Amino acid sequence: MAEKTITRREARELLLGLLFESEFRTDESYIEIYAASAEERLIPDDKYIKNAYYTIFEHKDKIDERIGKSANGWRADRLSKMSRSLLRLGAYEMMFESAIPFNVTINEVIELTKTYDDPKARTFINGVLNSMKSELEAEGVKKEERKK
């Protein structure tokens, strides 16, 4: 029986769940968390989810630094666990996924924010991601130039 194909939106939602779960399982490596969670929660073997999750943790310092810069000095460790997870997802796509336009990433993360975070977080997250977009564009980072 073939495994069900999931949409990118569903993949982002599953990725967000993994990122949020990782916030609580600090005594385990991200590789262990992914393996256990994928099995326990029946996460499909989706290339986007696995690549994004691993890349976020392999480049966490760089991603968190970008979040801090875009959040006017708010360090990632001062944010709520959910807001941090949402911003890491958005920063990952904006920094490493050249096929996804910045505005698509921002809109998708805001939709996830509406569902999973405090209502007040939406404005903050939208502001941080739009600031990040402006900074990346000012640095000359074009969609086709974003890579790992």
C-alpha positions in Angstrom: 0.0 0.0 0.0 1.4 3.4 -1.0 2.0 6.0 1.6 -0.2 9.0 1.5 1.4 12.1 0.0 1.0 15.1 2.2 0.8 18.8 1.2 3.5 21.3 2.0 1.1 22.9 4.5 0.6 19.5 6.3 4.4 19.0 6.2 5.0 22.4 7.8 2.5 21.6 10.5 4.2 18.3 11.3 7.6 20.0 11.3 6.3 22.6 13.7 5.1 19.8 16.0 8.6 18.3 15.9 10.3 21.6 16.6 7.9 22.3 19.5 8.4 18.8 20.9 12.2 19.3 20.7 11.9 22.3 23.1 10.9 19.9 25.9 13.2 17.0 25.1 16.5 18.8 25.7 18.3 15.7 27.0 18.0 14.0 23.6 19.7 14.7 20.3 17.6 16.1 17.5 18.4 12.9 15.6 16.9 10.7 18.4 13.9 13.0 18.7 13.2 12.8 15.0 13.5 9.0 14.9 11.3 8.4 17.9 8.7 11.1 17.0 8.5 10.0 13.4 7.7 6.4 14.6 5.4 7.3 17.5 3.4 9.9 15.6 3.5 8.1 12.2 5.1 11.0 10.5 5.5 10.1 6.8 9.0 9.8 5.3 8.7 13.3 3.8 11.9 14.8 2.3 10.9 18.4 3.2 10.2 17.5 6.9 13.4 15.6 7.5 15.6 18.0 5.6 14.1 21.0 7.3 14.3 19.5 10.8 17.9 18.4 10.4 18.9 21.7 8.8 17.3 23.8 11.5 19.3 22.0 14.2 22.5 21.8 12.2 22.3 25.6 11.7 20.4 26.5 14.9 23.0 29.2 16.0 22.9 30.9 12.6 19.1 30.8 12.5 18.7 32.0 16.0 21.2 34.8 15.4 19.1 35.9 12.3 15.9 35.8 14.4 17.5 37.9 17.1 18.7 40.5 14.5 15.2 40.6 12.9 13.5 40.8 16.3 15.3 44.0 17.3 17.5 42.3 19.8 15.1 39.7 21.2 17.2 36.6 21.6 15.5 33.4 20.5 15.9 31.9 24.0 13.6 34.7 25.4 10.7 33.8 23.2 7.9 31.3 24.1 8.6 27.8 22.9 5.9 28.0 20.3 7.0 31.4 18.9 10.6 30.2 18.8 9.5 27.1 16.9 7.4 29.1 14.4 10.2 31.6 13.8 12.8 28.9 13.3 10.5 27.3 10.7 10.1 30.6 8.9 13.8 31.5 9.2 14.8 28.1 7.8 12.6 28.5 4.7 13.7 32.1 4.1 17.4 31.2 4.5 17.6 27.8 3.0 14.6 27.0 0.7 15.2 28.9 -2.5 12.1 27.4 -4.2 9.8 29.0 -1.7 9.1 32.8 -2.1 9.5 34.8 1.1 5.9 35.9 1.1 4.6 32.4 0.9 6.7 31.5 3.9 5.5 34.5 5.9 1.8 33.7 5.0 2.1 30.0 5.9 3.9 30.7 9.2 1.2 33.3 10.1 -1.5 30.7 9.4 0.2 28.3 11.8 0.6 31.1 14.3 -3.2 31.7 14.2 -3.8 28.0 15.0 -1.0 27.2 17.5 0.2 30.4 19.3 -1.2 33.1 21.4 -3.3 35.7 19.4 -0.8 38.4 20.4 2.1 36.5 18.9 0.8 36.9 15.3 1.7 40.6 15.1 5.2 40.0 16.6 5.9 37.0 14.3 4.7 38.8 11.2 6.9 41.7 12.1 10.0 39.6 12.7 9.5 37.6 9.4 8.9 40.8 7.4 12.0 42.4 8.9 14.0 39.2 8.1 12.7 39.4 4.5 13.8 43.1 4.2 17.2 42.3 5.7 17.8 39.4 3.4 16.8 41.4 0.4 19.0 44.3 1.5 21.9 41.9 1.8 21.3 41.0 -1.8 20.0 37.5 -1.0 17.7 36.7 -3.9 15.4 33.7 -4.0 17.7 31.7 -6.3 20.8 32.4 -4.2 19.5 30.8 -0.9 21.2 27.5 -0.2 22.6 25.4 2.6 
